[in-house]
Amino acid sequence: MKPNTPLDYAVFQLSPRHSRCELFVSSSGSTEKLASGLVKPFVAHLKVAEEQVAQAVHSIKLEVERHRNANPETWFTKGTLERFVRFVSTPEVLEMVNTFDAEMSQLEGARRIYSQVTLPFLFYNLFIVENACVIIVMKELLRAIDVRLAAVTQDLTTACARASAAGFNPETVSELQLFSDCFGAHRLNLFRCLYIELKGEKSDFWDVVDLQTHKGYKQIVVPM
């Protein structure tokens, strides 16, 4: 079964004690085992799974009603399920993207604030001796922010490259968005929103991410 194969349904077969499960995907009468593991991580990420487990069922079925969803064959595929399983198994791949992006936004905000304060201060106080120390401190602070910002930008690039290599990239987020909306994968939806923001605000950033992904995460200078 190819990654882009449209699915009729996916089902989690639960163990007698409901502690473990096996995930199967089915398409046109063909069924394939996709993953196995503990039930709890999947339930924690899927609202629909949580609801079905509460009913003491022996299996959890994911199925798209075609008359209520536009073109489900374009997103409800084996590849989408594989990416979801990958996220459940290694959430840190996307969590690191979120962490570095949040820090970078804070640093960029701090730099804007200090720059707005520093430039007028320098203009009006340049020749006042007693303000020399303050000016030096503010300039050093901006320099420290720039150094940290460059490091975090590089870390974010590497984190995005790893996520992209795992199948999470701007080209697949639309499918993950529909999956999240349909089955209540709200945590995954948060990271999907982040990717859309990064794609829209920093198109040149993703060019560097693609390059770094293909070169195996080698050190690359990122444009600021």
Contacts in CASP RR format, 6 or more apart in sequence:
PFRMAT RR
TARGET T0000
AUTHOR 0000-0000-0000
METHOD contacts of the structure
MODEL  1
MKPNTPLDYAVFQLSPRHSRCELFVSSSGSTEKLASGLVKPFVAHLKVAE
EQVAQAVHSIKLEVERHRNANPETWFTKGTLERFVRFVSTPEVLEMVNTF
DAEMSQLEGARRIYSQVTLPFLFYNLFIVENACVIIVMKELLRAIDVRLA
AVTQDLTTACARASAAGFNPETVSELQLFSDCFGAHRLNLFRCLYIELKG
EKSDFWDVVDLQTHKGYKQIVVPM
1 25 0 8 1.000
1 27 0 8 1.000
1 30 0 8 1.000
1 32 0 8 1.000
1 78 0 8 1.000
2 78 0 8 1.000
3 77 0 8 1.000
3 78 0 8 1.000
3 79 0 8 1.000
3 82 0 8 1.000
4 77 0 8 1.000
4 78 0 8 1.000
4 79 0 8 1.000
5 27 0 8 1.000
5 77 0 8 1.000
5 78 0 8 1.000
6 27 0 8 1.000
6 72 0 8 1.000
6 73 0 8 1.000
6 74 0 8 1.000
6 76 0 8 1.000
6 77 0 8 1.000
7 25 0 8 1.000
7 26 0 8 1.000
7 27 0 8 1.000
7 76 0 8 1.000
7 77 0 8 1.000
7 78 0 8 1.000
7 81 0 8 1.000
8 26 0 8 1.000
8 27 0 8 1.000
8 28 0 8 1.000
8 29 0 8 1.000
8 63 0 8 1.000
9 25 0 8 1.000
9 26 0 8 1.000
9 61 0 8 1.000
9 62 0 8 1.000
9 63 0 8 1.000
10 23 0 8 1.000
10 24 0 8 1.000
10 25 0 8 1.000
10 26 0 8 1.000
10 34 0 8 1.000
10 61 0 8 1.000
10 62 0 8 1.000
10 63 0 8 1.000
10 81 0 8 1.000
11 23 0 8 1.000
11 24 0 8 1.000
11 26 0 8 1.000
11 59 0 8 1.000
11 60 0 8 1.000
11 61 0 8 1.000
11 62 0 8 1.000
12 21 0 8 1.000
12 22 0 8 1.000
12 23 0 8 1.000
12 39 0 8 1.000
12 42 0 8 1.000
12 49 0 8 1.000
12 59 0 8 1.000
12 60 0 8 1.000
12 61 0 8 1.000
12 62 0 8 1.000
13 21 0 8 1.000
13 22 0 8 1.000
13 23 0 8 1.000
13 24 0 8 1.000
13 58 0 8 1.000
13 59 0 8 1.000
14 20 0 8 1.000
14 21 0 8 1.000
14 39 0 8 1.000
14 53 0 8 1.000
14 57 0 8 1.000
14 58 0 8 1.000
14 59 0 8 1.000
14 60 0 8 1.000
15 21 0 8 1.000
15 39 0 8 1.000
18 39 0 8 1.000
18 53 0 8 1.000
19 38 0 8 1.000
19 39 0 8 1.000
19 40 0 8 1.000
20 36 0 8 1.000
20 37 0 8 1.000
20 38 0 8 1.000
20 39 0 8 1.000
21 36 0 8 1.000
21 37 0 8 1.000
21 38 0 8 1.000
21 39 0 8 1.000
21 42 0 8 1.000
21 60 0 8 1.000
22 33 0 8 1.000
22 35 0 8 1.000
22 36 0 8 1.000
22 37 0 8 1.000
23 33 0 8 1.000
23 34 0 8 1.000
23 35 0 8 1.000
23 36 0 8 1.000
23 42 0 8 1.000
23 81 0 8 1.000
23 85 0 8 1.000
24 31 0 8 1.000
24 32 0 8 1.000
24 33 0 8 1.000
24 34 0 8 1.000
25 31 0 8 1.000
25 32 0 8 1.000
25 34 0 8 1.000
25 78 0 8 1.000
25 81 0 8 1.000
26 32 0 8 1.000
27 78 0 8 1.000
32 78 0 8 1.000
34 78 0 8 1.000
34 81 0 8 1.000
34 82 0 8 1.000
34 85 0 8 1.000
35 85 0 8 1.000
35 89 0 8 1.000
39 53 0 8 1.000
41 88 0 8 1.000
41 89 0 8 1.000
42 49 0 8 1.000
42 60 0 8 1.000
42 88 0 8 1.000
43 49 0 8 1.000
43 50 0 8 1.000
43 53 0 8 1.000
44 50 0 8 1.000
44 187 0 8 1.000
45 84 0 8 1.000
45 87 0 8 1.000
45 88 0 8 1.000
45 185 0 8 1.000
45 187 0 8 1.000
45 188 0 8 1.000
46 60 0 8 1.000
46 62 0 8 1.000
46 183 0 8 1.000
46 184 0 8 1.000
46 185 0 8 1.000
47 183 0 8 1.000
47 184 0 8 1.000
47 185 0 8 1.000
47 186 0 8 1.000
48 60 0 8 1.000
48 62 0 8 1.000
48 183 0 8 1.000
48 184 0 8 1.000
49 60 0 8 1.000
49 62 0 8 1.000
49 183 0 8 1.000
52 60 0 8 1.000
52 61 0 8 1.000
53 60 0 8 1.000
62 183 0 8 1.000
64 72 0 8 1.000
64 76 0 8 1.000
64 182 0 8 1.000
66 72 0 8 1.000
69 178 0 8 1.000
69 182 0 8 1.000
72 178 0 8 1.000
74 175 0 8 1.000
75 174 0 8 1.000
75 175 0 8 1.000
75 178 0 8 1.000
75 179 0 8 1.000
76 178 0 8 1.000
76 179 0 8 1.000
76 182 0 8 1.000
77 175 0 8 1.000
80 172 0 8 1.000
80 175 0 8 1.000
80 176 0 8 1.000
80 179 0 8 1.000
83 166 0 8 1.000
83 167 0 8 1.000
83 168 0 8 1.000
83 172 0 8 1.000
83 176 0 8 1.000
84 176 0 8 1.000
84 179 0 8 1.000
84 185 0 8 1.000
84 188 0 8 1.000
86 93 0 8 1.000
86 166 0 8 1.000
86 167 0 8 1.000
86 168 0 8 1.000
87 93 0 8 1.000
87 94 0 8 1.000
87 168 0 8 1.000
87 188 0 8 1.000
87 191 0 8 1.000
90 166 0 8 1.000
91 187 0 8 1.000
93 159 0 8 1.000
93 162 0 8 1.000
93 163 0 8 1.000
93 166 0 8 1.000
93 168 0 8 1.000
94 163 0 8 1.000
94 168 0 8 1.000
94 191 0 8 1.000
94 194 0 8 1.000
95 191 0 8 1.000
96 155 0 8 1.000
96 159 0 8 1.000
96 162 0 8 1.000
97 156 0 8 1.000
97 159 0 8 1.000
97 160 0 8 1.000
97 163 0 8 1.000
97 191 0 8 1.000
97 194 0 8 1.000
97 195 0 8 1.000
98 190 0 8 1.000
98 191 0 8 1.000
98 194 0 8 1.000
100 152 0 8 1.000
100 155 0 8 1.000
100 156 0 8 1.000
100 159 0 8 1.000
101 156 0 8 1.000
101 194 0 8 1.000
101 198 0 8 1.000
103 152 0 8 1.000
104 149 0 8 1.000
104 152 0 8 1.000
104 153 0 8 1.000
104 156 0 8 1.000
107 145 0 8 1.000
107 148 0 8 1.000
107 149 0 8 1.000
107 152 0 8 1.000
108 149 0 8 1.000
110 145 0 8 1.000
111 142 0 8 1.000
111 145 0 8 1.000
111 146 0 8 1.000
111 149 0 8 1.000
114 138 0 8 1.000
114 141 0 8 1.000
114 142 0 8 1.000
114 145 0 8 1.000
115 142 0 8 1.000
117 138 0 8 1.000
118 135 0 8 1.000
118 138 0 8 1.000
118 139 0 8 1.000
118 142 0 8 1.000
121 131 0 8 1.000
121 134 0 8 1.000
121 135 0 8 1.000
121 138 0 8 1.000
122 135 0 8 1.000
125 131 0 8 1.000
125 134 0 8 1.000
125 135 0 8 1.000
126 135 0 8 1.000
149 224 0 8 1.000
150 222 0 8 1.000
150 224 0 8 1.000
153 222 0 8 1.000
153 224 0 8 1.000
154 219 0 8 1.000
154 220 0 8 1.000
154 222 0 8 1.000
157 205 0 8 1.000
157 208 0 8 1.000
157 209 0 8 1.000
157 212 0 8 1.000
157 220 0 8 1.000
157 222 0 8 1.000
158 212 0 8 1.000
158 217 0 8 1.000
160 198 0 8 1.000
160 205 0 8 1.000
160 206 0 8 1.000
160 209 0 8 1.000
161 209 0 8 1.000
161 212 0 8 1.000
161 213 0 8 1.000
161 216 0 8 1.000
161 217 0 8 1.000
162 217 0 8 1.000
163 169 0 8 1.000
164 209 0 8 1.000
164 210 0 8 1.000
164 213 0 8 1.000
165 213 0 8 1.000
165 216 0 8 1.000
168 176 0 8 1.000
168 191 0 8 1.000
168 195 0 8 1.000
169 195 0 8 1.000
170 195 0 8 1.000
170 196 0 8 1.000
170 198 0 8 1.000
170 199 0 8 1.000
170 206 0 8 1.000
173 192 0 8 1.000
173 195 0 8 1.000
173 196 0 8 1.000
173 199 0 8 1.000
176 185 0 8 1.000
176 188 0 8 1.000
176 189 0 8 1.000
176 192 0 8 1.000
177 189 0 8 1.000
177 192 0 8 1.000
179 185 0 8 1.000
179 188 0 8 1.000
180 186 0 8 1.000
180 188 0 8 1.000
180 189 0 8 1.000
180 192 0 8 1.000
181 189 0 8 1.000
198 205 0 8 1.000
198 206 0 8 1.000
199 206 0 8 1.000
204 223 0 8 1.000
205 222 0 8 1.000
205 223 0 8 1.000
208 220 0 8 1.000
208 222 0 8 1.000
208 223 0 8 1.000
211 220 0 8 1.000
212 218 0 8 1.000
212 220 0 8 1.000
END
